Amino acid sequence: MLTAMDQAELMKILVQISGAKKGIEVGVFTGYSSLCMAEGLPEDGKLYCLDVSEEWTDIGKKYWELAGVQDKIELILAPAVETLDKFIEDEDNLGTFDFAFIDADKTNYINYYERILKLLKPNGFIMIDNVLWRGSVIKDPSTFDEDTKVLREISELVKSDNRVTHCMIPIGDGLSIVRKK
């Protein structure tokens, strides 16, 4: 749900030090992580925020305006897989994004990851939230619900994916940072 404050500040600094200008957020909720990442972007930066809930994202819009970052944010209300597919269909988008943050429906994390990799520049990065899932991912797999199963699978995929390098930081509920080679 809501990104932890220390994690959001880390994400903002990563956006700043990477020199990023173009990013994607999958899962906006009330817009706190969007606000922080947009603060890390330069004035001509753009963050495409993908969500399906107008009710929750309307909360974020107010704070984006108060923080003065609303012009850096483009909110797209539609299923994220569909939106990412539309981005991919336009070949001019391939390899043009600097970073992404995934924090939406857990069962689609792998779908988001694979699509975002196509959109990222070399050395671009993906931040994947909730990879520790309150410690559930290290328990007996026979006890996993679908979300926990996919969170375990995305970590295994990232670990074995020769297209990327990665690290997992035990901040918030676990944040994996994945760099495209």
N, C-alpha and C positions, 0 to 999 in steps of 0.2 A: 504494500500500500504506500505509505509515506516514506520517502527516502530519509535515512538518518542524516542529521545535520553535518556530522563530521564526514560522512560519505559524500554528501552533496558538495561540500567545500573541496574535497579531494578531486571530485569530478570536474569542478570549475577550474582548478589549478591545472589538471591534465589538459583540458581544452586550451587554456592559456599558453602553457609551455610548449604545446605541440604546434602552436601557430595555426590551429584549425580555423577554417572559415565556413565549413559546411558540414552539418551533422543531422542525424536522425535520432529521434527518441520514439521508441515503441512502448506505449503505455504512459499516459500523462498523469492520471488521477487528478489531484488538485493543483498540479503545475509547479510544485516546489523544485523538483529536479530540473525542470525546463528553465525556470527562472535562473537557477544557479549556473547551468551550462551556458545560457544566453549571456549572462554577465561575463563569462569567460571568453566570449567571441568578440572579435573586433567590430567596429561600427558597421562594416559592410558584410558581416557574417550572417548566416541563415541557419536556423534550426527548424527542421520539419518535424512536427510533433504529431504522432499518429495515435488516435484513440477512437473509441466508439461511443463514449458517454459525453453528451453535451452538458448534462447536469453537473458532473464533476469538473469538467474542463472550464465551465463558466466561472467557477471559483478561481481558477488559476489566472484567467484573463484579467481579472481585477488587479491582481498582484503583479502581473507582468507590466501593466500600465503604471502602477505605482513605482515600480523599480525602473521604469523607462526602457524596458527591453522588448516591448510589444512589436516593434518594427523588425526585430531579428527573428521573430517566431512566426511560423506559418502552421496553424493548426489544421489538420485534415481529419475530419470525422468520418471514418469508414473502417471496415476491417483492415488491419495492418497488412495481412498477407496480400490482399487485393491491391492495396496502395503500393506496396513494395514491388509487386508484379508489374504495375503500371510504370513505376520508375525504371524497372529493368527493360521493359518494352521499348523505351526511348533510349536507344544506344548511346546517346550523348550523356546519359547519367552514369554509365558504367565506368567504374574507376575514378569517380569524381568526389566522393564523400570522404571527409577526413576522420570522422568518428561516428559512433552510434552508441546508444544506451538501450538495453533491452530490459524492460520491467513490466511485462504485461501478462496475459494468460500463459501460464507455465507450459501448458500442453503444446503450445506453438513455438516454444523457444528454438527448437532445432530448425523449424521452417524460417523463422526470422533470421537466425544465424546464417543459414545457407544463402538466403537472398541478399542480406547485407554484405556478405563477403564479395559478392559480385559488384556491389556499388562502391566499395571502399577502394581508395588509392593504395598502392603499396605503402607500407608503414602507417596506414590508417589503423584505427583501433576500435574495438567493440568492448563496452563495459557491460557485463552480464550480471544482473542483480539476483540476490536470493540463493546463491549457489550453496550455502550452508543449510538453509531451510530449517533453522532452529536445531541443527544437529541431526535432523531426520535422515539426511542422505547417507549417513554412515551406519545406520541401523540395518537390521535384517531385511533384505530386499523383499522377502515374502510379506512384510508388513506395510509396504509402500502403497500410498494412494497414487493416482495417475500423475499428479503434480510432482510428487517426490521422485517417482520413476523417471520422468523426463528431466528433472534437474540433475539427477545422477547421470543420465545418459548424455546430457549436454557437456557435463564435466569430463566424462570419458571421451566424448568426441573431440573436444578441444585438446585434451591431453595427447591424443593420437593423431591429430590433424597436422600433416607436414606442410600445410599452407600457412601456418601461423606459429608464433611463439606466444607464451602466456604466463601469467602468474595469478594466483588467487590470494586476495587480501582478506583477512578476517575482520572486516569493518562492516558495520551494519549487520546484515544477515548473510554476509559473504559476497564479495565482489570479485569476479574474474575479469582481468584485463587481458584482452586478446589482440595481438598485433599481427596484421596481415604482412606476410613477407613480400 
